[in-house]
Amino acid sequence: MRIKKYQSIICMITAVCLLGAAVFCGFHIYHHYIQIDEQTEAFAKIAEVVANAPDEEPLPEDKPVSEGEDILAKYKELYLKNEDMAGWISIADTTINYPVMQSKDKPNFYLKHNFEKSYSDLGVPYIQENCNIASSDNLVLYGHHIKGGRMFGALENYKDKKFYEKHKIIQFDTLTEQGEYEIIAVFKTIAYNSEGYRYYDFVDAEHEREFDAYVGKCKEIALYDTGVTAEYGDRLITLTTCEYSAKNGRLVVVAKKIN
């Protein structure tokens, strides 16, 4: 009789623990999706600031030129709010229309922080810390793969060559210069694994052979042939996000600047 009583108590305690765990997990899932919706709305407002900003902001003739005044007018307001802002990326007919950050002293900071530097599951697209925006041969840009095509989740569409054929151009502006980039390769790989390609190691080429080797490898493992390549002296951007067909999988889109 006493054993059955203890068994009943244990069952009740187990049930309460399982219920508590379920409530805890449910709350975190709910909070996660609420945060995604809130941050999506915040990004939409940030994009409105850029869309409504003047294309040019002429200076009075008697105003001295000071540091920072070469920043494009449409990005000045945002830059003054957060000086980690390094540029802007957009792809037509997708949700990709975001500021791009760089925090050299805090690598991967914007993986889990928003534009206001508060914690965020969405983060903000950002440039690898060892890239020099003005001079590097290749800028590596990271962004989360969020369902619904949000953040860099929209890159998933590039697995389909038909989508690529209608979306060959990526608009990537620095704070001082607008730029268009033509996609040369789309591929999948595994990060932090000897079986994968360490594309994120290539930032600056010491010589032409190193540049050609990077482009050649990207073309070799590409999902399809774009018919476009790059030559030593071209400026590249490499967009990367998670890809879920393999553990630590990555989807990578490489593009060259159109001169």
C-alpha positions as CSV (number, residue, x, y, z in Angstrom):
1,M,0.0,0.0,0.0
2,R,2.8,2.4,1.0
3,I,4.7,1.6,-2.2
4,K,1.7,2.4,-4.4
5,K,1.4,5.7,-2.5
6,Y,5.0,6.6,-3.2
7,Q,4.5,5.6,-6.8
8,S,1.5,7.9,-7.1
9,I,3.5,10.8,-5.6
10,I,6.4,10.2,-8.0
11,C,4.0,10.1,-10.9
12,M,2.5,13.4,-9.8
13,I,5.9,15.0,-9.4
14,T,6.9,13.8,-12.8
15,A,3.7,15.1,-14.4
16,V,4.2,18.5,-12.8
17,C,7.8,18.7,-14.0
18,L,6.8,17.7,-17.5
19,L,4.0,20.3,-17.5
20,G,6.4,22.9,-16.3
21,A,8.9,22.1,-18.9
22,A,6.2,22.2,-21.6
23,V,5.0,25.6,-20.4
24,F,8.6,26.9,-20.2
25,C,9.4,25.7,-23.8
26,G,6.1,27.1,-25.1
27,F,6.8,30.5,-23.6
28,H,10.2,30.7,-25.2
29,I,8.9,29.6,-28.6
30,Y,6.1,32.2,-28.3
31,H,8.6,34.9,-27.2
32,H,10.9,34.0,-30.1
33,Y,8.2,34.5,-32.8
34,I,6.9,37.7,-31.1
35,Q,10.5,39.0,-31.2
36,I,10.8,38.1,-34.9
37,D,7.6,40.0,-35.7
38,E,8.7,43.0,-33.7
39,Q,12.2,43.1,-35.3
40,T,10.7,42.6,-38.8
41,E,8.6,45.7,-38.2
42,A,11.6,47.6,-36.8
43,F,13.6,46.8,-40.0
44,A,10.7,48.0,-42.1
45,K,10.8,51.4,-40.3
46,I,14.6,51.5,-40.8
47,A,14.1,50.9,-44.5
48,E,11.5,53.7,-44.6
49,V,14.2,56.1,-43.3
50,V,16.4,55.3,-46.2
51,A,13.6,55.3,-48.8
52,N,12.4,58.8,-47.6
53,A,15.9,60.3,-47.3
54,P,17.1,62.8,-50.0
55,D,19.4,61.4,-52.7
56,E,21.7,64.4,-52.2
57,E,22.3,66.8,-49.4
58,P,24.2,69.8,-50.7
59,L,26.4,71.7,-48.3
60,P,26.3,75.4,-47.8
61,E,29.3,77.0,-49.5
62,D,30.5,78.5,-46.3
63,K,30.3,75.3,-44.3
64,P,33.7,73.6,-43.8
65,V,34.1,69.9,-44.9
66,S,34.6,67.7,-41.9
67,E,35.0,64.0,-41.2
68,G,32.0,61.9,-42.2
69,E,30.5,64.4,-44.7
70,D,31.1,62.1,-47.6
71,I,28.5,59.7,-46.3
72,L,25.6,59.3,-48.7
73,A,22.7,61.5,-47.6
74,K,20.2,58.6,-47.4
75,Y,22.4,56.8,-44.8
76,K,23.4,59.7,-42.6
77,E,20.5,59.6,-40.2
78,L,21.0,55.9,-39.5
79,Y,24.7,56.2,-39.2
80,L,24.4,58.9,-36.6
81,K,22.2,56.5,-34.6
82,N,24.7,53.6,-34.8
83,E,28.2,54.2,-36.2
84,D,28.7,50.4,-36.6
85,M,26.6,50.7,-39.7
86,A,28.8,49.9,-42.7
87,G,26.4,49.8,-45.6
88,W,23.1,48.6,-47.0
89,I,22.1,45.4,-48.9
90,S,19.1,44.8,-51.0
91,I,17.9,42.3,-53.6
92,A,14.9,43.1,-55.8
93,D,11.7,41.1,-55.2
94,T,12.9,39.7,-51.9
95,T,12.7,40.7,-48.3
96,I,16.4,41.5,-48.3
97,N,16.6,45.2,-47.7
98,Y,18.7,45.8,-44.6
99,P,21.5,47.8,-43.0
100,V,24.8,46.0,-42.9
101,M,26.9,46.3,-39.8
102,Q,30.6,45.7,-38.8
103,S,32.0,45.5,-35.3
104,K,35.7,44.8,-35.5
105,D,36.3,44.8,-31.8
106,K,33.3,42.4,-31.1
107,P,33.2,39.7,-33.8
108,N,29.8,38.3,-34.4
109,F,28.2,40.9,-32.2
110,Y,25.3,41.5,-34.6
111,L,24.6,37.8,-34.8
112,K,22.4,38.3,-31.7
113,H,21.9,42.0,-31.5
114,N,19.6,44.4,-33.4
115,F,20.4,47.8,-34.9
116,E,19.9,49.4,-31.4
117,K,22.4,47.0,-30.0
118,S,19.8,45.2,-27.9
119,Y,19.5,41.4,-27.8
120,S,17.8,39.9,-30.8
121,D,17.3,36.4,-32.3
122,L,17.3,38.0,-35.8
123,G,20.4,40.0,-35.4
124,V,21.5,42.3,-38.3
125,P,23.4,41.3,-41.5
126,Y,27.1,42.1,-40.8
127,I,30.6,42.0,-42.3
128,Q,33.3,39.7,-41.1
129,E,35.5,41.6,-38.7
130,N,38.8,41.2,-40.6
131,C,37.4,42.7,-43.8
132,N,38.4,46.2,-44.9
133,I,35.3,47.7,-46.5
134,A,37.4,50.1,-48.6
135,S,40.1,47.8,-49.8
136,S,39.5,44.0,-49.3
137,D,39.2,41.8,-52.3
138,N,36.2,40.0,-50.7
139,L,33.7,41.1,-48.1
140,V,32.1,38.2,-46.2
141,L,28.5,39.1,-45.1
142,Y,26.6,37.0,-42.6
143,G,22.8,36.9,-41.9
144,H,20.4,34.5,-40.2
145,H,18.2,32.1,-42.2
146,I,14.8,33.0,-40.8
147,K,11.6,31.2,-42.0
148,G,9.4,33.2,-44.4
149,G,12.4,34.4,-46.4
150,R,13.3,36.9,-43.7
151,M,16.9,38.1,-43.2
152,F,19.1,36.0,-45.4
153,G,16.5,33.2,-45.5
154,A,15.6,34.7,-48.9
155,L,18.9,33.4,-50.3
156,E,17.3,29.9,-50.2
157,N,15.6,30.8,-53.4
158,Y,19.0,30.9,-55.2
159,K,19.1,27.1,-55.1
160,D,16.8,27.3,-58.1
161,K,18.5,28.5,-61.2
162,K,15.3,29.9,-62.6
163,F,15.2,32.3,-59.6
164,Y,18.8,33.2,-60.1
165,E,18.2,34.1,-63.8
166,K,15.6,36.7,-62.7
167,H,17.7,38.0,-59.7
168,K,21.3,38.2,-60.9
169,I,22.1,41.5,-59.3
170,I,22.7,42.3,-55.6
171,Q,22.7,46.0,-54.6
172,F,25.3,46.6,-51.9
173,D,26.1,50.1,-50.9
174,T,28.9,51.2,-48.6
175,L,28.2,54.4,-46.6
176,T,30.0,56.4,-49.3
177,E,29.3,54.6,-52.6
178,Q,26.4,52.7,-54.2
179,G,27.3,49.4,-55.9
180,E,25.8,46.7,-58.0
181,Y,27.2,43.1,-57.8
182,E,26.6,40.3,-60.3
183,I,26.3,36.8,-58.9
184,I,29.0,34.4,-60.1
185,A,28.3,31.3,-58.0
186,V,25.9,29.8,-55.6
187,F,27.0,26.8,-53.5
188,K,26.4,24.7,-50.4
189,T,29.1,23.6,-48.0
190,I,29.7,22.7,-44.4
191,A,31.3,25.2,-42.0
192,Y,34.0,24.4,-39.5
193,N,34.6,20.9,-41.0
194,S,37.5,19.5,-42.9
195,E,35.0,18.2,-45.5
196,G,33.7,21.7,-46.2
197,Y,35.1,24.7,-48.0
198,R,36.5,27.4,-45.8
199,Y,35.3,30.3,-48.0
200,Y,35.2,32.6,-45.1
201,D,39.1,32.5,-44.9
202,F,39.4,34.4,-48.2
203,V,39.4,38.1,-47.6
204,D,42.5,39.5,-49.3
205,A,44.5,37.9,-52.1
206,E,48.3,38.0,-51.7
207,H,48.6,37.3,-55.5
208,E,46.5,36.6,-58.6
209,R,46.8,32.8,-58.1
210,E,45.1,33.0,-54.7
211,F,42.2,35.1,-56.1
212,D,41.8,32.8,-59.1
213,A,41.8,29.7,-56.7
214,Y,39.0,31.2,-54.7
215,V,36.8,32.0,-57.7
216,G,37.7,28.6,-59.3
217,K,36.7,26.7,-56.2
218,C,33.4,28.6,-55.9
219,K,32.6,27.8,-59.5
220,E,33.7,24.2,-59.1
221,I,31.2,23.4,-56.2
222,A,28.4,25.7,-57.5
223,L,24.9,24.3,-57.8
224,Y,24.8,25.5,-61.4
225,D,26.8,27.4,-64.0
226,T,26.0,31.1,-64.1
227,G,28.3,31.7,-67.1
228,V,29.8,34.6,-65.1
229,T,33.3,34.6,-63.5
230,A,35.6,37.2,-61.9
231,E,39.2,38.2,-62.6
232,Y,42.0,39.4,-60.3
233,G,41.2,43.1,-59.5
234,D,37.5,42.6,-59.2
235,R,35.8,43.3,-55.9
236,L,33.7,40.5,-54.4
237,I,31.0,40.0,-51.8
238,T,30.2,36.6,-50.3
239,L,26.8,36.3,-48.7
240,T,26.4,33.4,-46.3
241,T,23.6,31.9,-44.2
242,C,22.7,28.6,-42.6
243,E,21.6,25.7,-44.8
244,Y,19.7,22.9,-43.1
245,S,20.3,19.8,-45.3
246,A,23.5,19.1,-43.3
247,K,24.8,19.8,-39.8
248,N,26.5,23.2,-39.9
249,G,25.5,23.5,-43.5
250,R,25.9,26.9,-45.2
251,L,24.4,28.4,-48.4
252,V,26.8,30.8,-50.0
253,V,26.2,33.4,-52.8
254,V,29.3,35.0,-54.3
255,A,29.1,38.2,-56.5
256,K,31.5,40.6,-58.2
257,K,31.1,44.3,-58.4
258,I,30.0,45.7,-61.7
259,N,32.4,48.5,-62.7
